[in-house]
Amino acid sequence: MEAKVRWAVVTAVAPVAWGTNYFVTHEFLPTDRPLYGAALRALPAGLVLLCLCRQRPRGAWWWRTAVLGLLNVSVFFVLVYAASQLLPTSIASTVMAVSPLAMMFLAWALVSERPRTPHLVGGVVGLGGVCLMLLTGVEGLSVPGVLASVAAMLVSSFGHILAKRWSDGVNVLTSTAWQLTAGGLLLLPIAVAVEGTPPTLSGPTTLAFGYVSLVATALAFTAWFTGLRHLPAGTVGLVGLLNPVTGVLLGTVAAEEVLTVQQMCGLGLVVVGVVLGHPTRAGRSASGQAFPPPAPCANSESTVGNPQ
């Protein structure tokens, strides 16, 4: 029991860090540089992990890494950055809270992993909560921000399904390092072509980028997948609920965002839906296969959750 508590505490580092990522991005990072913002989040984190694992891709993993890095890092990080800038912290984190449910539905459609009845019930409840958060109590809600958040869920879910199909014997740290590095390298030339010169970094902005890259990316992903190696997937999924909780708390306390009664009810429905939607037996489907992890690395043992 003590070991499980210890691993749960380690795992909790990830969703708390991801929840703070919305606030840090919204408050301290440049509003008009999403490509550079995503690149400066991914590339330093990937290089740090690459120095730790010291392995390079081989054979088919060269092009697999490029594809997964594009989906799970390049496109995903840009969309998350945009959503963080366009939406209040509490709203952005709540929308992304239903990503495990979105992945279940996409896995059902694309790789024939049929969810059980609790999955369907949880999906309906969770989506109802998101609608309640978005459609009531918020004036001037950014439609592009909402679309960016939803697109981030869909792109990452598709990328994680591919990661599941291709997770043939590569360990978590190595796969994460490859994808973060590849995603960052893919973003750099596009950022130069589209956004021009890199943004001028003040002291606070530099510290914010360092936090987002090293803590909310490199450390958070390592903690998350360490937990998935030592805890049941259902337990890790419940720990992952600290992501929207952290985002909402930071939004209301630090950013002085005001939550209405309708929004609080919507958040509650999201939490209930995610809890109902998690598999009860170590994240296994009827075919006995684990769902892929909603994070930017391949892992054949993990099942639920969402890094941001």
C-alpha positions as CSV (number, residue, x, y, z in Angstrom):
1,M,0.0,0.0,0.0
2,E,2.8,2.4,0.9
3,A,4.4,1.7,-2.5
4,K,1.2,2.5,-4.3
5,V,0.8,5.8,-2.5
6,R,4.4,6.7,-3.4
7,W,3.8,6.0,-7.1
8,A,0.5,7.9,-7.0
9,V,2.3,10.9,-5.6
10,V,5.0,10.6,-8.3
11,T,2.3,10.3,-11.0
12,A,0.4,13.4,-9.7
13,V,3.4,15.5,-10.7
14,A,2.3,15.2,-14.3
15,P,-1.4,16.4,-14.3
16,V,-0.6,19.2,-11.8
17,A,2.2,20.4,-14.2
18,W,-0.1,20.1,-17.2
19,G,-2.7,22.1,-15.4
20,T,-0.3,24.8,-14.6
21,N,0.9,24.9,-18.2
22,Y,-2.3,26.6,-19.3
23,F,-1.8,29.4,-16.7
24,V,1.9,29.9,-17.5
25,T,1.3,30.0,-21.2
26,H,-1.6,32.4,-20.9
27,E,0.0,34.8,-18.5
28,F,3.8,34.8,-19.4
29,L,4.4,33.6,-23.0
30,P,4.1,35.7,-26.2
31,T,0.6,35.8,-27.5
32,D,1.5,36.0,-31.2
33,R,4.1,33.2,-31.5
34,P,2.4,29.8,-31.2
35,L,4.9,28.1,-33.5
36,Y,8.0,29.3,-31.6
37,G,6.1,28.7,-28.4
38,A,5.5,25.1,-29.3
39,A,9.1,24.6,-30.6
40,L,10.6,26.1,-27.4
41,R,8.5,23.8,-25.4
42,A,9.2,20.6,-27.3
43,L,12.9,20.8,-28.4
44,P,14.7,21.5,-25.1
45,A,12.6,18.8,-23.4
46,G,13.4,16.3,-26.1
47,L,17.1,17.1,-26.1
48,V,17.3,16.7,-22.3
49,L,15.5,13.3,-22.5
50,L,17.7,12.3,-25.5
51,C,20.8,13.0,-23.4
52,L,19.5,10.7,-20.7
53,C,18.5,7.7,-23.0
54,R,21.3,8.2,-25.6
55,Q,19.6,6.1,-28.3
56,R,18.7,7.0,-31.8
57,P,15.9,5.5,-34.0
58,R,16.6,2.5,-36.1
59,G,14.9,1.2,-39.3
60,A,11.2,2.0,-39.5
61,W,11.4,4.1,-36.4
62,W,12.9,7.0,-38.3
63,W,9.8,7.7,-40.3
64,R,7.5,6.6,-37.5
65,T,9.2,9.1,-35.2
66,A,8.6,11.8,-37.8
67,V,4.9,11.0,-38.1
68,L,4.3,10.7,-34.4
69,G,6.4,13.8,-33.7
70,L,4.3,15.8,-36.2
71,L,1.0,14.7,-34.7
72,N,1.7,14.3,-31.0
73,V,4.1,17.2,-30.6
74,S,4.2,19.7,-33.5
75,V,0.6,20.1,-34.3
76,F,-0.6,19.2,-30.8
77,F,1.6,21.7,-29.0
78,V,0.7,24.5,-31.4
79,L,-3.0,23.9,-30.8
80,V,-2.6,23.7,-27.1
81,Y,-0.5,26.9,-27.1
82,A,-3.2,28.7,-29.2
83,A,-6.0,27.4,-26.9
84,S,-4.1,28.5,-23.8
85,Q,-3.8,32.0,-25.2
86,L,-7.4,32.4,-26.5
87,L,-9.3,30.8,-23.6
88,P,-9.4,31.4,-19.9
89,T,-7.3,28.9,-18.0
90,S,-10.3,27.2,-16.4
91,I,-12.1,26.7,-19.7
92,A,-9.0,25.4,-21.7
93,S,-8.2,22.8,-19.0
94,T,-11.8,21.7,-18.7
95,V,-12.2,21.1,-22.5
96,M,-9.0,19.0,-22.5
97,A,-10.3,17.0,-19.6
98,V,-12.5,14.9,-21.9
99,S,-9.5,13.8,-24.0
100,P,-9.5,10.2,-22.6
101,L,-13.1,9.8,-23.7
102,A,-12.4,11.2,-27.1
103,M,-9.6,8.7,-27.5
104,M,-11.9,5.8,-26.5
105,F,-14.4,6.8,-29.3
106,L,-11.7,7.2,-31.9
107,A,-10.1,3.9,-30.9
108,W,-13.5,2.3,-31.4
109,A,-13.9,3.8,-34.8
110,L,-10.3,3.3,-36.1
111,V,-9.0,0.1,-34.5
112,S,-12.2,-1.6,-33.5
113,E,-11.7,-1.3,-29.7
114,R,-15.3,-1.3,-28.6
115,P,-15.9,0.6,-25.3
116,R,-18.1,-0.9,-22.7
117,T,-21.4,0.7,-21.5
118,P,-19.6,2.7,-18.8
119,H,-17.4,4.3,-21.5
120,L,-20.5,5.4,-23.4
121,V,-22.2,6.8,-20.3
122,G,-19.1,8.6,-19.2
123,G,-18.7,10.1,-22.7
124,V,-22.2,11.5,-22.7
125,V,-21.9,12.9,-19.2
126,G,-18.5,14.4,-19.8
127,L,-19.4,16.0,-23.1
128,G,-22.6,17.4,-21.4
129,G,-20.3,19.0,-18.8
130,V,-18.1,20.6,-21.4
131,C,-21.2,22.0,-23.2
132,L,-22.4,23.4,-19.9
133,M,-19.0,25.0,-19.4
134,L,-18.8,26.5,-22.8
135,L,-22.4,27.5,-23.6
136,T,-23.4,29.2,-20.3
137,G,-21.9,31.9,-18.1
138,V,-19.1,33.0,-20.5
139,E,-19.3,36.2,-22.4
140,G,-17.2,36.6,-25.6
141,L,-15.9,33.0,-25.5
142,S,-13.3,32.6,-28.3
143,V,-14.6,30.2,-31.0
144,P,-11.1,29.7,-32.4
145,G,-9.9,28.9,-29.0
146,V,-12.5,26.2,-28.5
147,L,-11.9,24.8,-32.0
148,A,-8.1,24.7,-31.2
149,S,-8.8,22.8,-28.0
150,V,-11.1,20.3,-29.7
151,A,-8.6,19.9,-32.6
152,A,-5.8,19.2,-30.1
153,M,-7.8,16.4,-28.6
154,L,-8.6,14.8,-32.0
155,V,-5.0,15.2,-33.4
156,S,-3.4,13.7,-30.3
157,S,-5.9,10.9,-30.0
158,F,-5.2,9.9,-33.7
159,G,-1.5,10.1,-33.0
160,H,-1.7,8.0,-30.0
161,I,-3.6,5.3,-31.8
162,L,-0.8,5.2,-34.3
163,A,1.7,5.1,-31.4
164,K,-0.1,2.1,-30.0
165,R,0.0,0.2,-33.4
166,W,3.7,1.0,-33.6
167,S,4.9,0.4,-30.0
168,D,7.0,-2.6,-30.7
169,G,9.6,-2.9,-28.0
170,V,10.7,0.8,-27.6
171,N,10.8,2.0,-24.0
172,V,8.9,5.0,-22.9
173,L,11.8,7.4,-22.2
174,T,13.4,6.7,-25.6
175,S,10.1,7.0,-27.6
176,T,9.3,10.3,-25.8
177,A,12.7,11.7,-26.4
178,W,12.6,10.9,-30.1
179,Q,9.1,12.4,-30.6
180,L,9.7,15.6,-28.7
181,T,13.0,16.2,-30.5
182,A,11.5,15.4,-33.9
183,G,8.5,17.5,-33.2
184,G,10.6,20.5,-32.1
185,L,12.9,20.2,-35.2
186,L,9.9,20.0,-37.5
187,L,8.5,23.2,-36.0
188,L,11.7,25.4,-36.1
189,P,11.9,26.0,-39.9
190,I,8.1,26.6,-40.1
191,A,8.4,29.1,-37.2
192,V,11.2,30.9,-38.9
193,A,9.3,31.0,-42.2
194,V,5.9,32.1,-40.7
195,E,6.8,34.1,-37.6
196,G,10.2,35.5,-38.6
197,T,12.8,36.2,-36.0
198,P,12.5,34.4,-32.6
199,P,10.7,36.4,-29.9
200,T,12.7,38.6,-27.6
201,L,12.8,36.8,-24.3
202,S,12.7,38.8,-21.1
203,G,13.7,37.3,-17.7
204,P,10.1,36.2,-16.8
205,T,9.5,34.8,-20.3
206,T,12.7,32.8,-20.3
207,L,11.8,31.3,-16.9
208,A,8.3,30.6,-18.2
209,F,9.6,28.7,-21.2
210,G,12.0,26.8,-19.0
211,Y,9.2,25.8,-16.7
212,V,6.9,24.7,-19.6
213,S,9.7,22.7,-21.3
214,L,11.5,21.1,-18.5
215,V,8.7,20.8,-15.9
216,A,5.4,20.6,-17.8
217,T,6.9,18.5,-20.6
218,A,10.1,16.5,-19.8
219,L,9.5,16.0,-16.1
220,A,5.7,15.6,-16.4
221,F,5.9,13.0,-19.2
222,T,8.5,11.0,-17.2
223,A,6.4,11.1,-14.0
224,W,3.2,10.1,-15.9
225,F,4.7,7.1,-17.7
226,T,6.5,6.0,-14.6
227,G,3.2,5.9,-12.8
228,L,1.7,3.9,-15.7
229,R,4.4,1.3,-15.2
230,H,3.7,0.8,-11.5
231,L,-0.1,1.5,-11.0
232,P,-3.3,0.2,-12.5
233,A,-4.5,2.4,-15.4
234,G,-7.7,3.3,-13.6
235,T,-5.7,4.7,-10.7
236,V,-3.5,6.7,-13.0
237,G,-6.6,8.0,-14.8
238,L,-8.2,9.2,-11.6
239,V,-4.9,11.0,-10.6
240,G,-5.1,12.6,-14.1
241,L,-8.2,14.5,-12.9
242,L,-5.8,16.9,-11.1
243,N,-5.2,18.4,-14.5
244,P,-8.5,20.3,-14.9
245,V,-8.8,20.8,-11.1
246,T,-5.4,22.5,-11.2
247,G,-6.3,24.6,-14.2
248,V,-9.6,25.7,-12.6
249,L,-8.0,26.6,-9.3
250,L,-5.2,28.6,-10.9
251,G,-7.7,30.3,-13.2
252,T,-9.9,31.4,-10.2
253,V,-7.1,32.1,-7.7
254,A,-4.1,33.4,-9.6
255,A,-5.8,34.8,-12.8
256,E,-8.9,36.0,-11.0
257,E,-11.3,34.2,-13.3
258,V,-14.8,34.0,-12.0
259,L,-16.7,30.7,-12.3
260,T,-20.4,30.8,-12.4
261,V,-22.7,28.1,-10.9
262,Q,-23.3,26.7,-14.4
263,Q,-19.6,26.4,-15.0
264,M,-19.0,24.7,-11.7
265,C,-21.7,22.2,-12.5
266,G,-20.2,21.6,-15.9
267,L,-16.8,20.9,-14.3
268,G,-18.4,18.5,-11.9
269,L,-20.1,16.7,-14.8
270,V,-16.7,16.4,-16.6
271,V,-15.1,14.8,-13.5
272,V,-18.0,12.4,-13.2
273,G,-17.9,11.5,-16.9
274,V,-14.2,10.9,-16.9
275,V,-14.5,8.7,-13.8
276,L,-17.3,6.7,-15.4
277,G,-15.5,6.4,-18.7
278,H,-12.4,4.8,-17.3
279,P,-12.1,1.0,-17.8
280,T,-12.3,-1.0,-14.5
281,R,-9.7,-3.6,-15.3
282,A,-6.4,-2.0,-15.9
283,G,-7.7,-0.2,-18.9
284,R,-8.3,-3.3,-21.0
285,S,-10.8,-3.5,-23.8
286,A,-12.9,-6.6,-24.6
287,S,-10.1,-7.8,-26.8
288,G,-7.6,-7.7,-23.9
289,Q,-5.5,-4.9,-25.4
290,A,-4.6,-1.7,-23.6
291,F,-5.8,1.6,-24.8
292,P,-2.9,3.9,-25.9
293,P,-1.7,6.8,-23.7
294,P,-2.9,10.3,-24.5
295,A,0.5,11.8,-24.4
296,P,3.1,12.4,-27.0
297,C,5.0,9.1,-26.8
298,A,4.3,5.5,-27.6
299,N,3.7,3.1,-24.7
300,S,2.1,-0.3,-25.1
301,E,1.4,-0.6,-21.4
302,S,-0.5,2.6,-20.7
303,T,-4.1,3.3,-21.2
304,V,-5.6,6.7,-20.2
305,G,-4.8,10.3,-19.5
306,N,-3.7,13.4,-21.4
307,P,-0.5,15.4,-21.4
308,Q,-0.9,19.3,-22.3
